[in-house]
Amino acid sequence: MKSQLIERIFAETAYVRMGGSESELRAANYLKDICGEFGLDAHLEDFEVPMANINNATLTVDGKEIECKGYFCAGSGEIEAPLYYLTSDDKYSLSCCRDNIVMIDGYLGAWRYRDMVENGAVGFITYDGNVNFADHDIDQRELRAAAVGDYAKILGVNINAKDAVELINSDAKMAKITIDQEEYVGKSHNVVVELPGEIDEYIAFTAHYDSTSLSQGAYDNMSGCVGLIGMAEHFSKNPHRYGMKFIFCGSEERGLLGSKAYCEAHGEELKNTVLCINLDMIGCIMGKFIACATADNSLAS
């Protein structure tokens, strides 16, 4: 693949494309068309994803409004309660969540969310960004179905790290979260190219093409998609013993939803899939490549 084409692909996909959005579908069709330019027969496979339109989300602490973004799919409503900063996962710290809006460090994983709900939290606040950066960006996050499970939904917002530090420094007392959103079931898409081999066994190559809300996704992960296109072009012109499947996954940044959907839809075929190689962020100028193998040590080497 020539460098001019690689640069063109990066330029023509330089936009935010969150999973399930119209811009993600635009990128899926773009990848399908690019594959077609190489004579590759690509097709789209849709799958359902939870979606939401947030009409309003506010966080007020001690009467002062703090810039925030509401969590997708965390429900609608209003809750006012004391603010509690959870700094540890020990039993005593978690017990102090009861009847409080809880602020946590880092990402809201499934176990952290369930621990908070079990211990009576009524709402939550997360933060991202860097206190040393000039920007005031706030990432759009979601309360993932995999995290909720059979637990109740509680309202949550995400704020910038600088505001989080200010809340702690000011010994903030009372917080109020208000969210109004419309939740619905939407569609995301995987883009698939299949090249039969001499035998019925397949090697799968995967890379996601969706982005987060603050990224145009060139490095993460249109770079991996370019790698897939290059390999697919090569194997379409050269003999190969194994069959090849090239899967551009949608909604991966939302919890690997595209790869999970593919596995669910192609369960029988997985019996003949002997290896999966995932490309995520390739071609860095400096630094190093990291290869992780969930397999025998002989494959890792």
Backbone torsions as a table, in degrees:
resi	resn	phi	psi	omega
1	MET	NA	129.4	-176.4
2	LYS	-77.3	148.9	-176.5
3	SER	-61.0	-32.0	179.9
4	GLN	-62.1	-39.0	179.5
5	LEU	-69.5	-39.7	178.4
6	ILE	-60.0	-45.5	178.9
7	GLU	-63.2	-37.4	178.2
8	ARG	-64.4	-42.9	179.6
9	ILE	-61.9	-45.1	178.8
10	PHE	-61.2	-42.4	-177.8
11	ALA	-66.9	-40.2	-174.4
12	GLU	-82.6	-7.1	175.7
13	THR	-117.0	22.0	-177.3
14	ALA	-82.3	70.2	176.6
15	TYR	-155.4	154.9	178.5
16	VAL	-66.0	134.6	-178.2
17	ARG	-141.6	73.8	-179.6
18	MET	-70.0	148.9	-176.7
19	GLY	-55.4	129.8	178.2
20	GLY	87.8	-3.0	-177.8
21	SER	-88.7	167.1	175.9
22	GLU	-63.6	-34.7	179.9
23	SER	-69.5	-30.3	175.8
24	GLU	-68.3	-42.4	177.6
25	LEU	-62.8	-38.8	175.6
26	ARG	-58.3	-43.1	179.0
27	ALA	-67.6	-36.7	178.7
28	ALA	-62.4	-46.3	178.5
29	ASN	-65.7	-33.7	177.6
30	TYR	-63.4	-46.5	179.1
31	LEU	-62.7	-38.5	177.0
32	LYS	-60.4	-44.0	-179.4
33	ASP	-68.4	-39.3	178.1
34	ILE	-62.8	-42.1	176.3
35	CYS	-59.6	-39.7	178.9
36	GLY	-61.4	-32.6	178.0
37	GLU	-63.4	-23.8	177.6
38	PHE	-97.9	9.8	-179.1
39	GLY	76.4	17.4	-179.5
40	LEU	-93.7	131.7	-178.7
41	ASP	-87.8	97.2	-179.3
42	ALA	-103.1	146.5	176.4
43	HIS	-137.5	156.9	179.9
44	LEU	-98.2	138.0	173.5
45	GLU	-121.1	116.1	-177.4
46	ASP	-88.7	156.2	175.5
47	PHE	-150.6	155.7	-175.4
48	GLU	-80.6	141.4	176.0
49	VAL	-138.6	145.8	175.5
50	PRO	-69.2	138.1	-179.1
51	MET	-134.3	165.7	177.8
52	ALA	-156.8	145.7	168.9
53	ASN	-110.3	115.0	-179.2
54	ILE	-90.2	114.3	179.3
55	ASN	-81.7	-33.9	-178.1
56	ASN	-159.6	139.5	174.6
57	ALA	-147.9	123.3	179.8
58	THR	-134.1	148.6	172.6
59	LEU	-127.6	122.7	177.1
60	THR	-119.8	126.7	-179.8
61	VAL	-124.2	120.6	-178.1
62	ASP	49.6	42.5	176.3
63	GLY	83.3	-4.2	-179.3
64	LYS	-107.1	131.0	-179.9
65	GLU	-80.7	131.2	-179.7
66	ILE	-109.3	130.6	178.7
67	GLU	-59.8	133.9	-176.2
68	CYS	-154.2	169.9	168.0
69	LYS	-128.1	131.3	179.4
70	GLY	-73.1	149.5	177.3
71	TYR	-72.6	127.5	171.2
72	PHE	-55.6	140.4	169.5
73	CYS	61.9	27.3	176.5
74	ALA	-102.5	9.8	179.3
75	GLY	89.3	177.0	179.1
76	SER	-123.6	156.3	177.7
77	GLY	144.5	-167.2	-179.8
78	GLU	-140.9	135.7	178.5
79	ILE	-140.1	134.0	176.1
80	GLU	-124.1	130.4	-175.4
81	ALA	-163.7	166.2	175.1
82	PRO	-61.3	148.1	178.5
83	LEU	-91.5	130.2	179.7
84	TYR	-127.6	128.6	178.8
85	TYR	-95.4	111.7	-178.5
86	LEU	-87.6	111.4	-176.4
87	THR	-105.0	-7.7	-177.1
88	SER	-150.4	158.0	179.1
89	ASP	-99.8	13.7	178.2
90	ASP	-70.1	162.6	-172.6
91	LYS	-60.8	-40.3	-179.2
92	TYR	-65.5	-46.2	-179.4
93	SER	-60.1	-42.5	179.1
94	LEU	-66.0	-35.0	-179.4
95	SER	-63.9	-24.0	-179.8
96	CYS	-78.2	-2.1	177.8
97	CYS	-71.3	-21.3	-170.5
98	ARG	-55.0	127.3	176.2
99	ASP	63.1	21.0	179.7
100	ASN	-117.7	156.9	164.1
101	ILE	-87.7	122.0	-167.8
102	VAL	-106.2	127.7	173.7
103	MET	-100.0	133.0	-178.1
104	ILE	-123.1	162.1	173.4
105	ASP	-89.0	142.7	172.1
106	GLY	75.7	-161.4	-176.5
107	TYR	-79.9	154.9	179.9
108	LEU	-92.4	93.0	177.6
109	GLY	-78.8	168.8	-177.0
110	ALA	-60.0	-45.2	-176.0
111	TRP	-68.9	-38.9	177.9
112	ARG	-63.5	-42.7	179.6
113	TYR	-62.3	-46.5	-177.7
114	ARG	-67.0	-36.5	175.9
115	ASP	-61.2	-42.0	-179.9
116	MET	-64.5	-45.4	-178.9
117	VAL	-64.4	-43.6	179.4
118	GLU	-60.6	-30.1	-178.5
119	ASN	-97.1	15.1	167.6
120	GLY	88.8	15.0	176.0
121	ALA	-62.9	144.6	-178.4
122	VAL	-108.0	-9.4	178.3
123	GLY	-169.7	170.9	-179.0
124	PHE	-147.5	156.4	176.7
125	ILE	-131.8	130.7	170.7
126	THR	-117.9	168.7	177.9
127	TYR	-145.2	157.1	174.1
128	ASP	-147.2	-178.2	-174.8
129	GLY	96.9	-168.1	-175.7
130	ASN	-142.0	130.7	-177.5
131	VAL	-65.8	-17.4	-178.7
132	ASN	-93.1	-4.1	178.7
133	PHE	-95.5	148.9	-177.0
134	ALA	-74.7	-26.3	-174.7
135	ASP	-69.5	166.0	176.5
136	HIS	-126.3	39.2	-178.2
137	ASP	-66.0	147.8	175.4
138	ILE	-134.2	122.5	-178.3
139	ASP	-74.3	146.2	174.7
140	GLN	-86.9	116.3	-178.4
141	ARG	-115.3	168.2	-179.1
142	GLU	-136.1	153.0	172.7
143	LEU	-88.1	102.1	-172.1
144	ARG	-72.9	141.9	179.5
145	ALA	-58.1	-35.0	179.8
146	ALA	-65.2	-28.9	178.2
147	ALA	-78.5	-39.6	-177.5
148	VAL	-69.2	-49.0	-177.9
149	GLY	57.5	-126.4	178.8
150	ASP	-93.3	8.4	-177.8
151	TYR	-86.9	163.6	179.4
152	ALA	-74.0	153.4	172.9
153	LYS	-86.1	136.9	171.3
154	ILE	-126.1	151.4	-175.7
155	LEU	-66.7	144.0	178.7
156	GLY	-148.9	151.4	176.3
157	VAL	-135.3	159.2	175.7
158	ASN	-116.9	138.4	-178.8
159	ILE	-129.7	174.9	177.3
160	ASN	-82.4	149.1	-176.5
161	ALA	-58.3	-35.6	-178.5
162	LYS	-63.2	-38.3	177.8
163	ASP	-70.9	-34.9	178.5
164	ALA	-62.7	-43.8	178.5
165	VAL	-62.2	-41.3	-179.9
166	GLU	-63.3	-36.8	178.5
167	LEU	-62.0	-41.7	-180.0
168	ILE	-70.7	-43.8	-179.2
169	ASN	-62.4	-32.0	-178.3
170	SER	-88.9	2.7	-179.7
171	ASP	53.8	50.2	-177.3
172	ALA	-57.6	144.3	-173.6
173	LYS	-109.9	-57.2	-172.3
174	MET	-116.9	138.0	179.7
175	ALA	-127.4	149.6	175.9
176	LYS	-135.1	126.7	177.9
177	ILE	-112.2	130.3	175.0
178	THR	-126.6	126.8	178.2
179	ILE	-135.6	133.6	173.3
180	ASP	-126.2	112.4	-179.5
181	GLN	-144.0	153.9	177.3
182	GLU	-107.6	115.0	-179.0
183	GLU	-97.8	140.9	-179.4
184	TYR	-155.5	172.0	178.1
185	VAL	-98.1	121.9	179.7
186	GLY	-112.3	-167.8	-178.3
187	LYS	-126.5	137.4	168.1
188	SER	-120.9	175.0	-172.8
189	HIS	-143.5	141.2	165.0
190	ASN	-100.5	144.2	175.2
191	VAL	-107.5	125.8	-170.4
192	VAL	-126.8	133.3	171.8
193	VAL	-122.2	130.3	-179.2
194	GLU	-120.9	130.4	177.1
195	LEU	-122.8	104.7	179.2
196	PRO	-60.3	148.6	177.7
197	GLY	-113.1	-162.4	-179.8
198	GLU	-80.0	-21.8	179.1
199	ILE	-124.1	173.1	-175.7
200	ASP	-83.0	-7.0	-179.7
201	GLU	-83.9	146.6	-173.8
202	TYR	-122.1	150.9	164.7
203	ILE	-111.1	129.4	180.0
204	ALA	-102.1	134.3	173.7
205	PHE	-115.1	128.3	-176.2
206	THR	-128.8	152.8	172.6
207	ALA	-161.2	141.7	179.0
208	HIS	-91.4	150.8	-178.6
209	TYR	-118.3	-4.4	177.1
210	ASP	-80.2	167.1	-179.2
211	SER	-129.3	171.7	171.2
212	THR	-84.0	176.7	-174.0
213	SER	-72.7	-17.3	-177.5
214	LEU	-109.3	13.6	-173.5
215	SER	-134.7	144.9	171.5
216	GLN	-88.3	-1.8	167.4
217	GLY	67.2	31.5	178.3
218	ALA	-71.5	-55.6	178.3
219	TYR	-74.1	-43.4	-178.6
220	ASP	-117.7	84.5	15.7
221	ASN	-151.2	39.9	174.6
222	MET	-64.6	-23.3	175.6
223	SER	-61.0	-43.1	177.2
224	GLY	-66.0	-36.3	178.6
225	CYS	-65.1	-40.3	176.3
226	VAL	-60.5	-39.4	176.5
227	GLY	-60.6	-41.6	178.2
228	LEU	-63.6	-43.6	-179.7
229	ILE	-61.7	-42.9	179.8
230	GLY	-62.1	-42.4	178.8
231	MET	-68.6	-40.6	179.4
232	ALA	-62.6	-40.6	176.7
233	GLU	-59.9	-45.4	-178.7
234	HIS	-61.1	-50.8	-174.6
235	PHE	-73.4	-19.4	175.7
236	SER	-72.0	-18.2	-177.1
237	LYS	-110.4	-4.0	-177.0
238	ASN	-131.0	145.9	-179.0
239	PRO	-65.4	146.1	178.7
240	HIS	-147.9	135.6	-176.1
241	ARG	-70.6	-47.8	178.5
242	TYR	-82.0	149.8	169.1
243	GLY	-69.1	156.0	-179.0
244	MET	-124.6	134.5	172.8
245	LYS	-124.6	125.7	179.8
246	PHE	-111.9	115.4	-171.9
247	ILE	-120.3	111.7	175.1
248	PHE	-90.7	108.4	-169.3
249	CYS	-89.4	136.2	173.9
250	GLY	-94.1	158.1	174.4
251	SER	55.5	30.1	177.4
252	GLU	-71.9	-35.0	179.7
253	GLU	-67.9	-9.7	-180.0
254	ARG	-100.8	18.7	177.6
255	GLY	112.9	35.0	177.7
256	LEU	57.7	36.3	-174.7
257	LEU	-66.7	-35.2	-178.5
258	GLY	-67.4	-45.6	-179.7
259	SER	-68.4	-36.4	176.8
260	LYS	-64.2	-41.5	179.2
261	ALA	-64.9	-39.7	179.0
262	TYR	-63.1	-44.9	179.7
263	CYS	-62.2	-39.0	-179.9
264	GLU	-67.2	-38.6	-177.4
265	ALA	-79.0	-20.3	-174.6
266	HIS	-123.7	37.2	-175.7
267	GLY	-54.9	-43.8	-178.8
268	GLU	-66.7	-38.3	-178.2
269	GLU	-67.5	-25.5	-177.9
270	LEU	-62.5	-23.1	178.6
271	LYS	-62.5	-26.9	-179.6
272	ASN	-101.8	7.9	178.1
273	THR	-94.9	113.0	-171.9
274	VAL	-92.9	-16.8	-176.6
275	LEU	-159.7	141.7	172.2
276	CYS	-124.8	128.1	177.5
277	ILE	-117.0	117.5	-178.8
278	ASN	-104.0	131.4	178.1
279	LEU	-107.2	120.8	179.7
280	ASP	-135.9	111.8	178.4
281	MET	62.2	84.8	-179.2
282	ILE	-117.2	163.6	173.7
283	GLY	81.9	24.8	178.7
284	CYS	-66.7	146.2	-178.8
285	ILE	-73.0	-40.5	179.6
286	MET	-125.6	169.0	-180.0
287	GLY	96.0	-150.5	-176.3
288	LYS	-146.5	158.9	173.4
289	PHE	-85.2	142.6	175.8
290	ILE	-115.4	123.8	178.8
291	ALA	-115.9	124.4	178.0
292	CYS	-115.5	129.5	-178.9
293	ALA	-120.7	117.8	174.8
294	THR	-91.1	68.0	-172.9
295	ALA	-159.3	-172.8	177.4
296	ASP	-62.6	149.9	-178.5
297	ASN	-58.4	-28.8	-179.7
298	SER	-65.0	-32.7	176.6
299	LEU	-74.9	-38.3	179.6
300	ALA	-60.1	-34.9	-177.9
301	SER	-74.9	NA	NA
